Amino acid sequence: MNIPIINIQALVALLFFLAALFVGRAVVKIYAGVLPGFSGMVFYLRVLLGFLLAGAIFLAYYSFIGVDVISGN
């Protein structure tokens, strides 16, 4: 199976976005007191959420314009 690298890049962007949704939901549940946690953990998860969203936007943008950033070619 020979999948173009641009399609793999788009799938990775989608996975980053789904992971960001999961982390965002965890942040809301910890902040509401449903899940155990503390303010430092919420801060860490919000930073992680920012990096996941930035990576998803970056990879999705470059996959839409057809530039391969994963392999560097």
N, C-alpha and C positions, 0 to 999 in steps of 0.2 A: 504494500500500500504506500503510495507516494503522495503525501499531502503537501501542498505548497506551504512554505514557511509563513507566508502572510496569513493563511488560514489558522495556523497554529498560534500565531501571534494574537489573532482576534479571539481565539478560544482562551488563551491565557488572560487576556483583558476581561473576558466575561467571567472567568474564575476569580479574578481579583475583585470584580464588582460584587459577585455573590459572597465572597469572603467579607467584603466591606459591609454588606447587609447583615451578615451573621454577627460581626463584631459590633455594629451599631445597635442591633437588638440586645446584645449582651450588655452594652453600656447602659441602655435605658432600663433594663431589668435590675442591674446593680444599683443604679441611681435611685430607682423606686423602692429598693429594699427587698425585691423578690429573690434575687440571688445574693449570696454573701460576697462581700468585698469591701474595700476601703477607698478613700479618695485617691491615693496613689495609684491604685489599680485602674480606676476610672480614667485618670490622666494618661496612663500608659496605653490603655485601649483606645483613647481618643487620638493619641499620636499615631498608633498603628492604623486606625481608621483613616487618618489623613494620608498616610503613605499608600495604603491600599487604593484609595480613591484616585490619588495622583498617578499611581502606576496604571490603573485601569484606563484613565483618561489618556495618558501618554501612549499606551500601547494601542488603544482603540483608534486614536487620531492617526497614528502612523500606519496602522493597518488599512484604514480607509483611504489614505492617499497612496498606499502601495509601497511604502518604504520599510525595508527589513531592518529592524533595530536589534533583533535577538541575536543573529549571527554576525552582525556588523558589516554585512555586504551591501 
